[in-house]
Amino acid sequence: MRTREGRGRLSSGGPILVARAVLRERWWALLALGVVFGLVGGLVPAAGAVAERTATAYTRLVEAVHLDDARTIVPADVPEVVAEVPTMPGAAAAWTPEAWIVQLDGSPVRFSSLIAGTPPGDLVAPVLVAGRAPDPAAPDEVVVSERSAETGVSLGAVLPVTMLTLDNVADFAVGFTAAGPRTTLRVVGVARMPSWGNALPDVVGGPGFAAAHAGTGIGHAVYVRFDDTPDAAARFTEAFTAAVARHPSVVSDYLAPALETPRTTPDQAVVAAERALLVGIGLFALVVGLGAVQVLGLGLLRTGAAARPARSVEAALGMTLGQSLGARALAAFPAAVVAGVLAAGVVIAAGTLEPLGSQARFEPAPGFRPQWALAAVGGPALTATFVLVAVLTAALTWRTSAAEEPGPAPRRSLVRRWPALLLGSRLAGAGGRRGLPPAVTVLAATAAVAGIVATVTVGASLDRLVEEPRRWAGGADAVLVDAREPDVARLVDDPRVQSLALSETSYAREPDGGLLGIAAQTVRKGTPPVELVSGRLPAAPDEIAVNPRLAAQHQLAVGDVLPLVAPDGTPRAMTVVGAVVVAREDYGELGQDLLATPDGLAAVAVPRALPLLTAHVFAVPGAGAGLAAELAAELELSPTATPDAVRNLADLTRLPGILTLVLVVVAGTGMVHSLLVGARRLAREMAVFTVLGATPGQVRTTLAVLAVATAVPAVLLGVPLGVGVARLFWWEVATAVGVGGDIAVPVGALALVVAAVPLGAVLVTTIPALRLRRLPATASLGAW
């Protein structure tokens, strides 16, 4: 007989001996699980690496280009303001290169702005993405923005141009002939900045150009770095505003009466795109992570089920439950190390991926950017997770084994009537005694369905925004800049014009001194489309409609009052009657802030000597291209390119499809694996059922009931949950950009999800049903 001391020695060394035995018997299965878990689970920290690169691209570019704190254009007839800028309160550094506006030769009529000078190096230093910087001695070399390169002014282009004078700029509203010097621009590089336009033109020349054309520009661009004092921005703004007021310009109507602050005013389009990308990456990581853990857990549960008798032997030899679990942890450790190493490799390989979607435009250093720290953390984390799941599944296996008790026998009458349905429902409800609780499986499937539905719905909403320009106040066949009445009257009489709206734009002041863009539209022909998000259009001088972005920022709803200040300084209360998206005529955010009646605009807008008018022309079907080409030959048309805000989101159109595919593959694999493992664990019950006289059809029905018990609740809960998540997410993205936040519900896709999930689950059960049909019932009973 073995002594108590002998049993103690055996139990103390037992974990190592048991671990060796498990490895000898199951090493291949554990290694396979380690490889799969490392490669699949490694996608989670790899997604974190991509998310970090995506989320920080804009910030890193801001630092790489030494983005200025404030910028503006000062006309050439007020050199006193330019001279005062470097010494204004709050300014630590300033760069004031000369600025030009040029008219490009040929048709269509095109204008472009440019600056040139010697940059200080630590203020406004665009990152070159192609070509080279201008030769300091070359009088004609320039670099252009990526946006210009994409629209035709590409690397190597030679552009004959005529410079405008300040008087030409003053005559924009009445027409002019360019009267400045002629020159040629040679594009030698393409540069990247967080944003272009307005006070940062798309064309930048070097010191050679500045020296050759000194004194011929329309003014100077001003770029300022604030000092470190908390009120530096306020002090500089106050000093600059006072200087502009002391020195009025003949072209003040064409300059925004406020400084641009690119560092403190985030681009909402960039923010929205970044948020959408990060949510998508997070959802991808969540689903992949849960799927990896589910596959690992089910695989280890299957391995643990085969080791149930071993636990009884180990207990009889004196090993405690903790020692048995420690043995399983030791046995799992080599496979866990393999998983950790592979996961770290996946994270490092993710360094080859650029920021996703539109954020790739802001990457200051394209190329390999490995996340060594994340790899060092992610690898050990997956190793620990593998060991932890191995311990938990072993404990669960042994706990459920001990807890199993035969359930009460069903009533004979029910068995005779619906034996397959009854047995399937009983087994579905009692699944926790033989594996994971049914609620866990249903919740996992619900989360997967909700993720798929939310992704599909957001993708449909994104596609609709890109494909329907009217939602962002686009869609006009021609947009005539600085429209003059003779040209407008001619278009009104043109039979090719279906509708025409004349838009006047200006600025309105808030009580705190802030400025809001404001527009008023006059319909001159037909019924031009207007994207009314909610409420109605303004009809009285004291009524306004607001952009959805402004409504969200100011928490405005229909019926609220927005306080403004009239030109004479008196307060003016404007009642919000609706939310609307109207075109914006500058490089600012998508959609004008406010829409008023012509009388309402006159009551609150900053006065101009001449109104800024833009004609939005909508042609009859089939006549748009010809009409636009004819107008472009003699008049300046606004580019019809997609706005940056929409383009940033358009770059994401493939992401929902990719994410949906990943969700379907991962979630589908997890559900299939769960159903197959569940059916395998119920082989003994199915064998008993067969011995009692069940037909193969009844066995298939029983397994189908088990599958439906998981799939149907997942669909009933997941579809409305996914639509709700999509509605909330899309509202945040759309309103941040400045468009309506209503979702596009893809009825066909959702119907496919509703039908495919239960049907697919039922089809999966045919695999174990065929296996049970081929395997004698006595074999299943004997193997248990």
C-alpha positions in Angstrom: 0.0 0.0 0.0 1.3 3.5 -0.9 2.1 5.6 2.2 0.7 9.2 2.8 4.3 10.4 2.4 4.6 8.8 -1.0 1.4 10.3 -2.1 2.7 13.7 -1.0 5.9 13.3 -3.0 3.9 12.2 -6.0 1.5 15.2 -5.8 4.3 17.7 -5.3 6.0 16.6 -8.6 2.7 15.7 -10.2 2.1 18.9 -12.2 5.4 18.5 -14.1 4.7 14.9 -14.9 1.2 15.6 -15.9 2.3 18.5 -18.1 4.8 16.2 -19.9 2.1 13.6 -20.4 -0.3 16.2 -21.8 2.4 17.5 -24.2 3.2 14.0 -25.4 -0.4 13.3 -26.2 -1.7 16.7 -27.3 1.4 18.7 -28.4 0.2 18.9 -32.0 -3.2 20.2 -31.1 -1.8 22.8 -28.7 0.8 23.9 -31.2 -1.9 24.3 -33.9 -4.0 26.4 -31.5 -0.9 28.5 -30.7 -0.2 29.2 -34.3 -3.8 30.1 -35.1 -4.2 32.2 -32.0 -0.9 34.0 -32.6 -1.7 34.9 -36.2 -5.3 35.8 -35.6 -5.0 37.2 -32.1 -1.9 39.2 -33.3 -4.2 41.2 -35.5 -5.6 42.9 -32.4 -2.3 44.6 -31.3 -1.5 45.1 -35.0 -4.8 47.0 -35.3 -3.7 49.1 -32.4 -0.5 49.9 -34.3 -2.4 51.0 -37.4 -4.8 52.9 -35.2 -2.0 54.8 -33.5 -0.4 55.7 -36.9 -3.8 56.7 -38.2 -4.8 58.8 -35.2 -1.4 60.6 -34.9 -0.8 61.3 -38.6 -2.4 64.7 -38.5 -0.7 65.7 -35.3 2.7 64.5 -36.5 2.3 66.4 -39.7 1.4 69.6 -37.8 4.7 69.3 -35.9 6.7 68.3 -38.9 5.7 71.3 -40.9 6.0 73.7 -38.0 2.4 74.8 -38.5 1.7 78.5 -37.7 -0.6 79.6 -35.0 -2.3 82.4 -37.1 -2.3 83.5 -40.7 -3.9 86.0 -43.0 -3.3 88.0 -46.2 -2.5 91.7 -45.9 -3.1 93.8 -49.0 -0.2 95.6 -50.6 -1.7 99.1 -50.0 -1.4 98.8 -46.2 2.3 97.9 -45.7 2.1 99.5 -42.3 0.2 96.5 -41.0 2.8 94.1 -42.3 5.6 96.1 -40.6 3.8 96.0 -37.3 3.1 92.2 -37.2 6.5 91.0 -35.9 6.3 93.4 -32.9 2.6 92.9 -32.0 1.7 91.6 -28.5 1.6 87.8 -28.4 3.8 87.3 -31.5 7.0 85.3 -30.9 7.9 84.9 -34.6 6.5 85.9 -37.9 7.1 85.2 -41.6 5.6 87.7 -44.2 6.3 86.4 -47.7 4.9 88.3 -50.7 1.7 87.0 -52.2 0.4 87.0 -55.8 -2.7 86.1 -57.7 -2.1 84.9 -61.2 -4.4 84.1 -64.1 -3.3 81.0 -66.0 -3.2 81.2 -69.8 -5.7 79.4 -71.9 -9.2 78.1 -71.4 -11.0 77.6 -69.1 -10.4 80.8 -67.1 -8.4 79.9 -64.0 -6.8 81.9 -61.2 -4.4 80.7 -58.6 -2.7 82.3 -55.6 1.0 81.9 -54.6 3.5 83.0 -52.1 7.3 83.1 -52.3 10.1 83.9 -50.0 12.8 82.4 -47.8 11.0 80.4 -45.0 12.6 80.6 -41.6 12.7 76.8 -41.2 10.7 76.7 -38.0 7.5 78.2 -39.4 5.5 76.8 -42.3 7.8 74.2 -43.8 5.7 71.9 -46.2 6.8 68.3 -46.4 7.9 67.3 -49.9 6.2 64.1 -51.1 7.5 64.2 -54.7 10.2 66.1 -56.6 12.4 68.7 -54.9 12.3 72.2 -53.4 12.7 75.2 -55.6 16.3 76.2 -56.4 17.0 79.4 -54.4 18.4 81.0 -57.5 15.6 80.0 -59.9 13.1 82.8 -60.7 10.4 80.5 -61.9 10.4 77.3 -59.8 7.5 76.4 -57.5 6.1 73.6 -55.5 2.3 72.9 -55.4 0.0 71.2 -53.0 -1.2 67.6 -53.4 -4.6 68.9 -54.2 -3.3 71.0 -57.1 -1.3 68.0 -58.4 -4.5 65.8 -58.3 -6.4 68.4 -60.3 -3.9 68.7 -63.2 -1.1 71.0 -62.0 1.3 68.1 -61.7 5.0 67.6 -61.2 6.9 69.0 -64.3 4.1 71.2 -65.5 5.0 74.5 -67.1 2.4 77.2 -66.6 2.4 80.6 -68.4 0.6 83.1 -66.2 -0.2 86.8 -65.9 -0.1 88.5 -62.5 -3.0 90.5 -61.2 -2.6 94.0 -59.7 -4.3 95.2 -56.6 -6.7 97.2 -58.8 -7.6 94.0 -60.6 -8.5 92.4 -57.3 -10.7 95.4 -56.4 -12.6 94.9 -59.7 -13.3 91.2 -59.2 -17.1 91.9 -58.9 -17.3 94.0 -62.1 -14.7 92.3 -64.4 -11.2 93.1 -65.4 -8.2 92.3 -67.6 -5.1 91.0 -65.9 -2.6 93.9 -65.9 0.4 92.6 -64.1 3.7 91.2 -65.4 3.8 87.9 -67.3 5.9 85.0 -66.2 6.2 81.2 -66.3 5.8 78.8 -63.3 7.7 75.5 -63.4 6.4 72.9 -61.0 9.4 71.1 -59.4 7.8 69.5 -56.3 4.6 68.4 -54.6 4.3 69.3 -51.0 2.1 68.3 -48.1 0.5 70.4 -45.4 -2.4 69.8 -42.9 -4.5 72.2 -45.0 -4.2 74.6 -47.9 -6.2 77.5 -49.2 -7.1 81.1 -48.3 -4.0 82.5 -46.6 -1.9 79.4 -47.5 -2.0 79.2 -51.3 -1.6 76.0 -53.2 1.6 77.3 -54.9 4.8 78.2 -53.1 7.8 79.7 -54.7 11.4 80.0 -53.5 13.6 83.0 -52.8 14.6 83.3 -56.4 11.0 83.9 -57.5 10.5 86.4 -54.7 13.6 88.3 -55.7 12.7 88.3 -59.4 9.2 89.6 -58.8 9.5 91.7 -55.7 7.0 94.5 -55.4 4.6 93.1 -58.0 2.3 91.1 -55.7 -1.1 92.0 -54.3 0.1 91.9 -50.7 1.8 89.7 -48.2 0.9 86.5 -46.4 1.3 86.7 -42.7 2.2 83.6 -40.6 2.7 84.0 -36.9 3.9 81.9 -34.0 2.5 82.9 -30.7 4.5 83.2 -27.5 4.0 80.9 -24.5 1.7 83.2 -22.6 -1.9 82.0 -22.1 -3.5 85.0 -23.6 -1.1 85.4 -26.6 -3.7 84.6 -29.2 -6.2 87.1 -27.7 -3.6 89.9 -27.4 -2.3 89.4 -31.0 -5.8 89.2 -32.4 -6.8 92.4 -30.7 -3.6 94.2 -31.9 -4.0 92.9 -35.4 -7.7 93.9 -35.6 -6.9 97.4 -34.4 -4.1 97.8 -37.0 -6.4 96.7 -39.8 -9.0 99.2 -38.6 -6.4 102.0 -38.7 -5.3 101.1 -42.2 -8.3 100.3 -44.5 -7.6 98.7 -47.9 -9.3 99.1 -51.2 -9.7 95.3 -51.3 -11.0 94.8 -47.8 -14.3 93.4 -49.2 -12.4 90.3 -50.4 -10.5 89.6 -47.2 -12.0 87.8 -44.2 -12.1 90.3 -41.3 -10.5 87.7 -39.0 -7.3 85.7 -38.6 -7.2 82.0 -39.4 -6.0 79.9 -36.5 -5.0 76.5 -38.0 -3.6 75.1 -34.8 -6.5 75.9 -32.5 -9.3 75.4 -35.0 -9.3 71.7 -35.9 -10.5 70.7 -39.3 -13.9 69.0 -38.6 -13.7 66.9 -41.8 -10.4 65.5 -40.6 -11.8 64.9 -37.1 -14.8 63.1 -38.5 -12.8 60.9 -40.8 -10.3 60.1 -38.0 -13.2 59.2 -35.7 -14.8 56.9 -38.3 -11.5 55.2 -39.0 -10.7 54.6 -35.3 -14.2 53.2 -34.6 -13.8 50.9 -37.6 -10.4 49.7 -36.4 -11.7 49.3 -32.9 -14.7 47.2 -34.1 -12.3 45.1 -36.2 -10.0 44.5 -33.2 -12.9 43.7 -30.9 -14.5 41.2 -33.3 -11.2 39.6 -34.2 -10.1 39.4 -30.6 -13.4 37.8 -29.5 -13.3 35.4 -32.4 -9.7 34.4 -31.6 -10.5 33.8 -27.9 -13.7 31.9 -28.9 -11.8 29.6 -31.2 -9.1 29.1 -28.7 -11.5 28.4 -25.9 -13.6 25.9 -27.9 -10.4 24.2 -29.1 -9.2 23.9 -25.5 -12.6 22.8 -24.3 -12.5 20.0 -26.8 -9.0 19.0 -25.6 -10.1 19.3 -22.0 -13.1 17.0 -22.5 -10.8 14.2 -23.5 -8.9 14.7 -20.3 -11.9 14.5 -17.9 -11.0 10.9 -16.7 -7.4 12.1 -16.1 -8.6 14.6 -13.5 -10.2 11.7 -11.5 -6.9 9.8 -11.6 -4.9 12.8 -10.6 -7.3 13.5 -7.6 -7.0 9.9 -6.5 -3.2 10.2 -6.5 -3.4 13.3 -4.2 -3.1 16.2 -6.7 -5.3 19.2 -5.8 -7.4 21.0 -8.3 -4.8 23.9 -8.3 -2.0 21.5 -9.1 -4.0 19.9 -12.0 -4.7 23.4 -13.4 -1.0 24.3 -13.0 -0.1 21.2 -15.0 -2.4 22.4 -17.8 -0.8 25.9 -17.7 2.6 24.3 -18.0 1.5 22.2 -20.9 0.0 25.2 -22.6 3.1 27.4 -22.1 5.2 26.3 -25.1 2.2 26.9 -27.5 1.5 30.2 -25.7 5.1 31.3 -26.4 4.7 30.4 -30.0 1.5 32.5 -30.1 3.2 35.5 -28.5 6.2 35.4 -30.9 3.9 35.2 -33.9 1.7 38.0 -32.5 4.8 40.2 -32.1 5.8 39.5 -35.6 2.3 40.5 -36.9 2.6 43.8 -35.0 6.0 44.6 -36.5 4.7 43.7 -40.0 1.9 46.1 -39.5 4.5 48.9 -39.6 4.4 48.6 -43.4 0.8 49.8 -43.4 0.2 53.6 -44.0 -2.5 55.4 -42.1 -5.9 54.3 -43.3 -8.2 56.2 -45.6 -7.9 60.0 -45.9 -5.5 60.1 -43.0 -2.8 58.8 -45.3 -2.7 62.3 -46.8 -1.3 63.6 -43.5 1.5 61.1 -43.0 4.7 63.1 -42.7 7.0 60.2 -43.1 5.6 57.5 -45.5 7.2 54.1 -45.3 8.0 51.4 -42.6 7.2 52.6 -39.1 7.3 49.6 -36.7 5.7 49.7 -33.3 8.4 48.0 -31.3 6.9 48.9 -27.9 3.5 47.6 -28.9 5.1 44.4 -30.2 7.0 44.0 -26.9 3.7 44.3 -25.0 1.4 42.6 -27.3 3.4 39.4 -27.6 3.6 38.6 -23.9 0.0 39.7 -23.5 -1.2 37.0 -26.0 1.1 34.5 -24.3 -0.6 35.2 -20.9 -4.0 35.1 -22.5 -3.4 31.7 -24.1 -2.3 30.3 -20.7 -5.2 32.0 -18.9 -7.8 30.6 -21.3 -6.2 27.1 -21.0 -6.6 27.3 -17.2 -10.2 28.6 -17.4 -11.3 26.0 -19.9 -9.8 23.2 -17.9 -11.6 24.5 -14.8 -14.9 24.9 -16.7 -14.6 21.4 -18.2 -14.0 19.7 -14.8 -16.7 21.8 -13.1 -19.3 21.0 -15.6 -18.4 17.4 -15.6 -18.9 17.2 -11.8 -22.1 19.2 -12.1 -23.8 17.1 -14.7 -26.9 15.4 -13.6 -29.6 13.8 -15.7 -32.5 16.1 -16.2 -36.1 15.1 -15.6 -37.6 12.8 -18.1 -40.0 14.5 -20.5 -43.6 13.5 -20.5 -44.2 10.6 -22.8 -47.1 12.4 -24.6 -44.8 15.3 -25.6 -42.1 13.0 -26.7 -44.4 11.1 -29.0 -45.8 14.3 -30.5 -42.7 16.5 -31.0 -39.7 14.5 -29.8 -37.1 16.3 -32.0 -38.4 19.8 -31.1 -38.7 19.0 -27.5 -35.2 17.4 -27.2 -33.6 20.3 -29.2 -35.2 22.9 -27.0 -34.2 21.0 -23.7 -30.6 20.6 -24.9 -30.4 24.3 -26.0 -31.5 25.4 -22.5 -29.2 23.0 -20.8 -26.2 23.7 -22.9 -24.2 25.2 -20.0 -23.9 21.8 -18.4 -21.9 20.6 -21.3 -19.9 23.7 -22.3 -20.4 27.5 -22.5 -23.7 28.8 -21.2 -26.3 29.4 -24.0 -26.6 33.1 -23.0 -22.9 33.6 -23.8 -23.2 32.0 -27.2 -26.3 34.1 -28.0 -24.7 37.3 -26.8 -21.6 36.6 -28.9 -23.7 36.0 -32.0 -25.8 39.1 -31.3 -22.7 41.3 -31.1 -21.6 39.9 -34.4 -24.9 40.5 -36.1 -25.1 44.0 -34.7 -21.6 44.8 -35.9 -22.4 43.6 -39.4 -25.7 45.5 -39.5 -24.0 48.7 -38.2 -21.2 48.5 -40.7 -23.4 47.8 -43.6 -25.7 50.7 -42.7 -22.9 53.2 -42.2 -21.4 52.0 -45.5 -24.7 52.7 -47.3 -25.0 56.1 -45.7 -21.4 56.9 -46.8 -22.1 55.8 -50.3 -25.2 57.9 -50.5 -23.3 61.0 -49.3 -20.6 60.5 -52.0 -23.0 59.7 -54.8 -25.6 62.4 -54.1 -23.8 65.8 -54.3 -27.0 67.6 -53.3 -26.5 66.4 -49.7 -23.5 68.6 -49.5 -24.9 71.4 -51.6 -23.1 70.2 -54.7 -24.6 69.0 -58.0 -24.6 72.3 -59.9 -23.5 72.0 -63.5 -21.6 75.3 -63.3 -20.8 77.6 -60.4 -20.1 81.2 -61.7 -17.8 83.1 -59.4 -18.2 86.8 -58.9 -21.3 86.7 -61.0 -22.4 89.9 -62.8 -25.9 90.8 -63.7 -25.5 90.7 -67.5 -24.1 87.2 -67.3 -26.8 86.1 -64.9 -29.5 87.6 -67.2 -28.1 85.8 -70.2 -28.2 82.5 -68.3 -31.7 83.0 -67.2 -32.8 83.4 -70.8 -30.7 80.3 -71.9 -33.1 77.4 -72.6 -30.4 75.0 -71.5 -30.6 76.3 -67.9 -33.2 74.5 -65.9 -32.8 76.5 -62.7 -30.5 79.2 -61.3 -29.9 80.5 -57.8 -27.9 83.6 -57.0 -26.0 83.4 -53.7 -24.6 86.4 -51.8 -22.1 85.6 -49.0 -20.7 87.6 -46.1 -20.0 87.4 -42.4 -22.1 88.0 -39.3 -20.7 88.8 -35.8 -21.6 87.1 -32.6 -21.8 89.0 -29.3 -18.4 87.6 -28.2 -16.7 88.9 -31.4 -16.8 85.5 -33.3 -17.6 85.4 -37.0 -20.1 83.2 -38.8 -20.4 82.8 -42.5 -23.9 83.8 -43.8 -25.5 83.5 -47.1 -28.7 84.5 -48.8 -30.1 82.9 -51.9 -32.3 84.5 -54.6 -34.0 82.1 -57.1 -33.7 83.6 -60.5 -35.1 80.7 -62.5 -36.8 77.4 -61.9 -36.6 75.6 -58.5 -32.9 75.0 -57.6 -32.5 72.1 -55.2 -31.9 72.9 -51.5 -30.7 70.3 -49.0 -33.2 71.0 -46.1 -32.2 68.7 -43.3 -35.1 69.7 -40.9 -37.6 72.5 -40.4 -38.1 75.0 -43.1 -36.2 77.8 -45.0 -36.2 81.4 -43.6 -39.0 83.6 -44.8 -38.6 86.7 -42.6 -35.7 89.1 -41.9 -35.3 87.8 -38.4 -35.3 84.1 -39.3 -32.3 81.9 -40.2 -31.5 78.3 -41.0 -28.3 76.9 -39.6 -25.8 74.2 -40.8 -26.1 70.9 -38.9 -22.5 71.3 -37.7 -23.2 74.7 -36.2 -26.5 73.4 -34.7 -24.6 70.7 -33.0 -21.8 73.0 -31.8 -24.2 75.6 -30.4 -26.9 73.1 -29.4 -29.5 74.9 -31.6 -32.8 73.5 -32.5 -35.8 74.8 -34.4 -37.4 77.6 -32.3 -34.1 78.7 -30.6 -32.7 82.2 -30.8 -29.2 82.9 -32.1 -28.0 86.3 -30.9 -26.0 88.3 -33.6 -24.7 91.9 -33.7 -25.8 94.3 -36.5 -23.2 96.4 -38.3 -24.1 99.4 -36.1 -23.4 97.4 -33.0 -27.0 96.8 -31.9 -28.0 93.2 -30.9 -30.1 91.3 -33.3 -32.0 88.1 -32.3 -32.4 85.6 -35.1 -34.9 82.7 -34.8 -33.8 79.3 -36.0 -36.4 77.8 -38.3 -34.5 74.9 -39.8 -31.2 73.1 -40.5 -29.9 73.4 -44.1 -26.8 72.7 -46.1 -25.9 75.5 -48.5 -22.7 75.9 -50.6 -19.7 77.7 -49.1 -17.7 79.8 -51.5 -14.3 79.6 -49.8 -11.9 76.9 -48.6 -13.5 76.7 -45.2 -15.6 74.0 -43.7 -18.3 72.3 -45.7 -21.6 74.2 -45.8 -22.2 77.8 -45.0 -22.9 78.5 -41.3 -26.1 80.5 -41.7 -28.8 81.0 -44.4 -30.9 84.1 -44.2 -33.3 86.0 -46.5 -31.7 88.9 -48.5 -33.1 91.4 -46.0 -31.9 89.3 -43.1 -28.4 89.2 -44.5 -28.4 93.0 -45.0 -29.5 93.4 -41.4 -26.6 91.5 -39.8 -23.8 91.0 -42.4 -20.5 92.9 -42.3 -21.1 95.6 -45.0 -19.3 95.4 -48.3 -18.9 98.0 -51.0 -19.8 95.4 -53.6 -21.7 92.2 -52.9 -20.0 88.9 -53.5 -22.4 87.0 -55.7 -22.1 83.4 -57.0 -24.5 81.9 -59.5 -25.3 78.2 -59.2 -26.5 76.9 -62.5 -28.4 73.7 -63.0 -28.8 72.6 -66.7 -31.5 70.5 -68.3 -30.6 66.8 -68.6 -27.8 66.2 -71.1 -26.8 69.9 -71.5 -24.6 70.4 -68.4 -21.2 69.5 -69.8 -21.6 71.6 -73.0 -22.9 74.6 -71.0 -20.1 74.4 -68.5 -17.4 74.2 -71.2 -18.9 77.2 -73.0 -19.0 79.3 -69.8 -15.5 78.3 -68.7 -14.1 79.7 -72.0 -15.0 83.3 -71.0 -15.9 83.3 -67.3 -14.4 82.1 -64.1 -16.1 79.0 -62.8 -15.5 77.5 -59.4 -13.9 74.0 -59.6 -16.4 71.2 -59.5 -14.0 69.0 -57.5 -15.4 67.2 -54.5 -14.9 69.2 -51.3 -12.1 68.1 -49.0 -14.5 67.2 -46.3 -16.5 64.8 -48.6 -13.3 63.5 -50.2 -11.9 62.6 -46.8 -15.0 60.5 -46.2 -15.1 59.2 -49.7 -11.7 57.6 -49.1 -13.4 55.5 -46.5 -16.0 54.0 -48.8 -14.1 50.7 -49.1 -13.6 50.4 -45.3 -17.2 49.3 -44.5 -17.1 46.6 -47.1 -13.7 45.3 -45.9 -14.9 45.5 -42.3 -18.1 43.7 -43.1 -16.2 40.9 -44.9 -13.9 40.5 -41.8 -16.9 40.5 -39.5 -18.7 37.9 -41.6 -15.6 35.7 -41.8 -14.6 35.9 -38.2 -18.1 35.8 -36.7 -19.2 33.1 -39.1 -16.2 31.0 -38.3 -16.8 31.4 -34.6 -20.5 30.5 -34.9 -19.7 27.5 -37.1 -17.0 26.3 -34.8 -19.4 26.8 -31.8 -22.2 24.9 -33.4 -19.9 22.0 -34.6 -18.3 21.7 -31.2 -21.7 21.9 -29.5 -23.0 19.2 -31.7 -20.0 17.0 -31.1 -20.4 17.4 -27.3 -24.0 16.2 -27.7 -23.0 13.0 -29.6 -24.0 10.9 -26.6 -27.4 12.4 -26.3 -28.0 12.0 -30.0 -26.9 8.4 -29.8 -29.4 7.7 -27.0 -32.0 9.4 -29.0 -31.2 7.2 -32.0 -31.3 4.0 -29.8 -34.7 5.1 -28.6 -36.0 5.0 -32.2 -35.3 8.5 -33.6 -35.0 8.7 -37.3 -32.2 10.5 -39.1 -34.6 13.3 -39.9 -35.5 13.7 -36.2 -31.8 13.9 -35.4 -31.3 16.6 -38.0 -34.3 18.5 -36.7 -33.0 18.3 -33.1 -29.6 19.8 -34.2 -31.4 22.4 -36.3 -33.4 23.5 -33.3 -30.2 23.9 -31.3 -28.8 26.1 -34.1 -32.0 28.2 -34.4 -32.0 28.7 -30.6 -28.8 30.7 -31.1 -29.4 32.3 -34.5 -32.9 33.7 -34.1 -32.3 35.6 -30.9 -29.1 36.9 -32.4 -31.0 38.3 -35.4 -33.9 39.7 -33.3 -31.6 41.5 -31.0 -28.7 42.3 -33.3 -30.5 44.0 -36.2 -32.2 46.8 -34.2 -29.1 47.2 -32.0 -26.9 47.5 -35.1 -29.2 50.0 -36.8 -29.3 52.1 -33.5 -25.5 52.1 -33.3 -25.2 53.1 -37.0 -27.7 55.9 -36.5 -25.7 57.3 -33.5 -22.3 57.0 -35.2 -23.4 58.4 -38.6 -25.1 61.4 -36.9 -21.9 62.3 -35.1 -19.8 61.9 -38.3 -22.2 63.7 -40.6 -22.9 66.7 -38.3 -19.2 67.1 -37.6 -18.7 67.5 -41.4 -21.8 69.7 -41.9 -24.3 67.5 -43.6 -27.6 65.8 -42.6 -27.2 63.0 -40.1 -30.1 60.7 -41.3 -28.9 57.2 -42.2 -29.6 55.2 -45.4 -31.1 51.9 -44.3 -30.0 49.2 -46.7 -33.3 47.1 -46.6 -32.0 44.5 -49.0 -28.8 43.9 -47.1 -30.6 43.7 -43.8 -33.1 41.3 -45.2 -30.2 39.2 -46.4 -28.7 39.2 -42.9 -32.1 38.2 -41.3 -32.4 35.3 -43.7 -28.8 34.2 -43.9 -28.0 33.8 -40.3 -30.6 31.3 -39.3 -30.4 29.5 -42.6 -26.7 29.3 -42.4 -26.8 28.0 -38.9 -29.2 25.3 -39.9 -27.1 24.3 -42.9 -24.0 23.9 -40.6 -25.8 21.3 -38.5 -26.1 19.0 -41.5 -22.3 18.2 -41.1 -22.6 16.6 -37.6 -26.0 15.1 -38.6 -24.3 13.2 -41.5 -21.4 12.2 -39.2 -23.9 10.8 -36.6 -25.7 9.0 -39.4 -22.6 7.2 -40.5 -21.3 6.5 -37.0 -23.1 3.7 -35.1 -24.8 4.8 -31.9 -23.0 2.2 -30.0 -19.7 3.8 -31.0 -20.7 7.2 -29.6 -22.0 5.6 -26.4 -18.9 3.5 -26.0 -16.5 6.5 -26.6 -18.1 8.5 -23.7 
